[in-house]
Structure formats: structure tokens, C-alpha cells
Amino acid sequence: MRTAWLFLLAGVLIAQPRPRARDFGVQFEGTPGALNAITDIAGIAVGHTTLIKGDGPLKVGHGPVRTGVTVVLPRANDLGDPVFAAWFSLNGNGEMTGTTWVEESGLMEGAMAITNTHSVGVVRDALIEWQVKKSAMQQNFALPVVAETFDGWLNDVNGFHVKPEHVYEALEKAAGGPVKEGNVGGGTGMSLYGFKGGIGTASRKLTAAGSSYTVGALVQANFGRREQLMIAGVPVGREIGCDKVPCRQRPAPQPEARDGSIIIVVATDIPLGPHQLKRLARRASMGIARTGGTSGNGSGDIFIAFSTANPGAGRSKKPVAVTMMPNDAMDPVFDATVQAVEEAIVNALVAAETMVGRDGNRMIGIPHDMLRVVIQKYRR
């Protein structure tokens, strides 16, 4: 398994953060925030619990385990204050709970989470219990947003290894600042364009209607065929085909998976109403398209967008004034959303490391040396 970069400082061996797409000369459009992460938006916190245990043949209920949970807190310092939100399904072979109330109310309440397909229920229940204990509910009941992608190629997905305590751990560890990417949290066992995939994030700064704002994206990416992969316009998937780097190994090369899924969280500090956030959620589709994805029949491609602006508006018991971006000023917001989603997907790809899971199944992390050569070949 490929390891993170190591650095020797004062006699201590320190694991350095995984490299990101820009470290290999990839030139994306737009201007990123200071962290190039969803946490560039003030008040947002992200937490992961990563579960890696066991090797060898699959024994359901025992492992091997390659899974986890990722949480996003839109208002980490005021959990009881909902945010305006909207969701969109590009292809619905997947799950995101709580969306009927998001659609009805235009609000997302409390924290949200992403995990594997068969752990949605336990994660949802744990989120509710945590919010009850924190007195962080806007109503006297909770309908949290929990989404999933399928990690059964590497993980004992039918073993139900994600437990409530893993959700609590992710919530308690959630913080602003740099976000871990790749084989972490809900993305631990995921695959992307025939390489190892997982969690990725990015952000964009923009000016709209005379003011400065930020759009951020976080993805759990588990989709795509190798030949589809494009990075900043470069046909990386054709240059590094399955004949050069196997798409799947068990331990001999296997046919490439045809379907997959992606969950996308788009966040912003721009004052937007739910109908405008729906427009942002739809634009996330274009970020996928820029990396080559076409949303297959078996995909669960489900997106949610929220705004941290207008604090207090979602829990006021009286009429309240809210601010809203003019529709005529939305084009830079759309651009920033597409750009952030595109780069978040590529960051998930670059950060992910080779992983061996159940039955010796292997997903190879995209070889960084080969990626650098391909990018330089196309002068991108």
C-alpha cells in the first residue's frame, strides 16, 4: 500500500499531507480559497472516522473492513440554526435521507453525513441521538441528511461495521482547517475512474454583485470508467489505460466496474434562497462532466447545496428579513460551483492510495509519476 509522504524533522518522522492535483502542475480555472477546501467558508467543520481492519478472504460480519463515515457541520458553532438548502438527483440509484423535508422547507437542519450504502440507517439514527443530546434540533424531531456510495468491492459491506460510536467520533473530531482527502471517512473503500477514489474537496473565491464570496465543494467519489477520465482537459484515462495500470485486481486483473456513484456537497457564504441553491446543486453535474463522467444507469449521483448566510432566518418564530443574490448576478456563482466540484473530484483521485481489501481485491491509486508525465505532455 502506497504511504503518505514522510518528512524527518528534529529526529521525528512525520507523515505529511497527501499531495493534491495542483502539486502535479494541473491548471484549473478559477481562484481557490486559502485552504482550497469546503472549510474556507467560515463556520463549516468536517470530520472523519476511518475503519480499516483485517485482510484476506471475506467473512461477512468479520471483514476485511474498509469503510467509515464523514460528517459536515454547516454551522459548527450553532448546531440548532438551520441553513437554507436544496438537493438534486442526477441519477437516483442511491440514497440521501432527509431530502423530502429539505425540498419542502428549503432548510437543512443540524449535521449531515456520508457513509457506505448499508450503513445509512445506523448513521442516521446516531446523528439524531447526538443532536438530541446536544439540544441541536430546530423541531422536536430530526430528519437528518445522510448519503451513501457502495464500497463492496473492497469492504465487507454486509457486515455492518459502522457503529453509532464511529459517527459520534467523527462529529466530535469535526473541525475547520485542512480537510483530509482520499482513503478517509466514508470514502475509505471507494473507487474512481478505475483507480482508488474517496473524499475530495476544493473551493473558489469570486466576486458577485460587488461583494466577495466563497463556494466550496466536498465529494465522496466512487464512479466512472477509466477511458472516461479527463483532468483539466487532458485525456488521462486514455493515456493511463487499464492495460498500463489495472483497473481492478483480484489479484489478477478483473473486468472494470461499469457503474458507481458520487455524493456532492456544495456550500457557500453567498446569500441564496432555496430555489437558487437548487440551481447550484444542478450545476454540480457539470463538474462531474468536466472530469469525463456521464452518470450511468447504476449511479447514485445525488447532490446537496447550502448557504451559511442569513443566520437565524431558519429558526425565527416571527417574520424575518433575508438577503438574496440577484439572479442576474448568479453566473460567477455557477462558474465557481462547477470549478470547485471538478477540482474536488480530481483531488479525491490524487489523494487516494492503493488499497487491498476483501478477497485480495485491489484498487490502485493513480500513479503520480505517470500523471505528471501525462499532464506535461499536454502542457496543462
N, C-alpha and C positions, 0 to 999 in steps of 0.2 A: 504494500500500500504506500502510495506516494505521501510523504510527510510535508508539513509546513516548513517554510524557510526557518533556519536556525541561525542565531547570532550570539557570539560569545562576548559578554560584557562583564568586566571585572571578575573573570573566572566563572561566571554563571552562564549556563546555556539557556537561552531564552527563545521560545517559539515566537516567530514574527507573524503578523497577519498575512493571510493568503494574498497573493497578487491579484490585481484587478485588470480589467480589459485594457485600460489606458496604459498600463505598465508595458504592454507589448506593442505600443505605437498605434493602437486603434484610435481613429479620429472620429468621434461622434459629434453630431450637431448640437448646438446649444451650450449654455454655460452652467456647469454643475454648482451646487452649493458647496460649503466648506467641507462637508463630510461625503458629499455625493451619495446621500442616503435619505431615506424617509424621515430620519430623525433630524434633518436640517430644519424641519418645521417644529417650532417651539412647542413643548408640552407633550410630544409624542414619545412613547417608550416602546421598546421591543425586547422580548425575552425568549430564550430557547431552553428546552430540555432535550438533550440528545441521548438516545438509548442505543448502545452498541454492545452486544453480548453474544458470545458463542460462535462456533464455526462448525462446518461440516454439514451432514445431511439434515434436512428439515425434519423436525419432530414437533408437530403442532402443539402449541402451549409451552414449549420449552425453547424454541428458537431454531436457528440463529435469529437474533433481533437486530434490526437496522431501521429504526424509526424514531419518532419523537413528536414534539409539539412546539409550535411557535405562536406567541401571542403579540398582539398590537394593542396598545392603550392610547386612544386618541387624546384623552386629557388625563395624563397620569397623575396630575396634582388635584384633580377634581372629578373623580370617577362617576359621580352622580349627575354630571352635566352632559346630556346627550349632544351629539353633533349632527348637523344636517348631513344626510347621506342618500345615496341611491345605488342600485345594483343593476347588472346587466348580464345576461347569459348569451354568449356567442354560440355555444353548443352545450346542451343540457345533460350530458351523460355524466353527471356528477352531483355534488350536494353542497349547498350553502344554507344552513339553517337561519331562521330569523328574518328571511328576506320578505315574507309577506307583510310583516309589520314595518319593515323599512319602506316598502312600497306604499303602504297605507299612510304612515305617519310622516315620512320624509326624514326620519331620525334613526340613528344607531345609538343604542344605549350601552354604556359600560365598555368592557374589553371585548375583543374578537380573537379567534384562534384559528390555526390551520394545522391539520394533522393527517394521518392516513385514513383511507376510506372506512375501515371498520372500527375506528376509534372516535368517530364523530359524536356518538351518544354519550360516552363517558366524559369526553372533553366538555360537551355542552353542560352536562349535569354538574361537573366540577366548577365551571365558570359561574353557574347560578349560585352554588353553595358559597363560593368565595365572595361574590357580590353581596349575598345576604349577610355574611359575617362582617363585610366592610361597610354595611349600610349604604351601598352604592347603587341603589335602584331608583329609577325615576317613577316607576309604578310599584305596586305591591307584589308584582311578579316580574319575571325576567324572560326575555326571548332573545338570547344572545346569538350572535353571528359566529358560526363555526363552519369551516370549509375543509375540503379534503382533496388529495390526489392519491393514486394507488401505487403502493411500493412493494407489491407482492413478488416481483422478480428477485429482490434481494432480502426481503423481510418476511418473517413468519406473521403475515398479516391476519391470519385466522387465529393467532394465539392471544390476541387482545392484551398486548404488553403495556400499552399506555394506561396508566392508572391515575386516579384523582391527584395523588401526591405529585405526579410529574407536571400536571397542569399548575398546581399551586407553586411549585418550584419556578416554573417559567414566569409566572405572574410576579412572584416576589423578586426575581432577578431582573425583571424588565427595567430598562434604563434608556436614557438618551445616549448620545455619543455614537461612536462607530458601531456598526451592526455586523455581527459575524455572518459569513456567507458560505455557500457550498453545502457540505455534508453536515448540516446542523439542524436541530429542531425538527419540524415537520418535513423538511427537505432531506433528511438523512439518507433515506433509501431510494431517492428519486433518480430518474434518467432523463437526458435531454439531448435530442438530435443524435441518438446512438452513442453518446458519451455519458459520463456521470453528470447528474444535474443536482438541483436543490434550491436553496434560498439565494436570492439576489436582490439588490436594492440600488437605487440611483435617485438623483434629484436634478432639478433645473431651476435656475433663477430667471425671472422675467419681469418685464415692466408692462403693465396694462392699466389703461385709464389714468395714467400719470403717477402710478404708485408701484413700488417694488414688492414682489411676492415670490413664493417658492411652491413648486409642485414636486412631490416625492412619490416614488413607487416602490413597493415590495412585492416580490413574486415568489411563489413556490412552483417551480418549473419542472414538468415531467412529461414532455411531449416531443413530437417531431421525428421525422426520418432524416438520416444522415445527409442524403443528397439535397435536402431542402435548405440546409443551414447556410445563412448569409450573415456576415459580420461587417457592418458599415459598407455594404455593397459588394463585399468580396465573397465569392462562392467557396467558402471554406469547406463545406460539406462535400463538394465535388473534388476539391484538391486533397482532402484527407478522407478518402472514401473508406468503406468497410473493408476493402482489400488491403489497405495500408494500416489501419487501426481497427481491429474487430469491433463491430457494433455491440455484440453480446457474446459472452463466452460461458460454456457450461461443461467442463472447462474448454472444450472445443468450441469454435465459433457456431453460433446459432442464428436462425433467421431473425432479421431485425423486426422489432415490435412495430406495429402499424398505427396504433392509437396511443393516446396519452392525454394528459390534462395540464391545465395551468390555472392557478388562483392568482389574481392580481388585486392588490390593494393600492388605490390611488389616493393620496392625501394632499391637502393644500391649506394654506392660510388665507386664500382668497375668499372674500365674502360671496358665497354662491348659494343659491336656493337649490332644493332637491331636484328640480327639473333641469337645472344647469349641471348638477353633479351627475345626473343620468347621461348627459351629453359627454362628460369626461369619461364615465365608465365605458361608454361605447367606443370612444377613441382609443382605449387600451387595446382594442382589436388590431389597430393599425401598428402598434408597437410590436405585436406578435408577427404581423405580416412582414415587417421590415427585417425580421430575422429568418423569414422563409416559411413560417408555419401557415397552414391552411385550415386548421380546425377540423380534424377528422370526425367520422361518424361516432367513434368511441370516445371522443374527447369530452371532458368536463371542463369547459373554458368559461369560468364564472368570475365576475369582477365586481368590486365594490369601491365606491369613491366617497370620501367625506371631507368636510371642511371644518377646521378648528376655529373659524371666525364666528362672530355673533355668540360669544359665550353667554350662557344664561337663557337664551331665547327658547331653548327646547324644554325648559322646566318652569318657565314663568306661569303663574296662575292668572295673570292679567294680560290684556293686550300689550304687545311689546313691539317696539320699532326694531327692524333689522335692516342691515345694509346689503346691497346686492350689486354685483358687477353687471354693467350694461351688456346686453347680448352683443352689441356691436363691437365690444372690446374683447370678445372671447377668443379670437383667432390665436393670439400668442399663448393663451392657456391651453388650447388644443395642441399647438406645436410642442409645448413643454411636456404635456402628458405623453404624447407619442414617443418623444425622445427619451424620457425617463424610463418608460416601460421597456423600450428597446435595449437600453444600456443595462437595466436591471437583469434582463434575461441573459445577456452576454456575461455579466458579472457572475451570475449563478453558474454558468458553464465554466468560466475560467477558474473560479474559486474551488470548484468541486474536485475532490481527489479520487483516484482509483479505489474502488471498494469491492471486496469479495463478501458475498452474503450466503444465503441458504443454498445448499447443494453445490457449493463451489461456484455459484453464478457470479459473474464478474462484470462490472461496468467500468470502463477505463476513462479516467479523467483526460480531457483533451490535452495532448502533449504540447507543452508550452513552447518548446523549441520549434516544433513543426508549425505551430500557429504563428510564431514570429516570422518565420521564413515566408509563409503564405501572405501575410499582411505586407511585408516588404516587397514581395513580388508584384503586388498590385499597387504599390506606392500609396497605401492607405494608412 
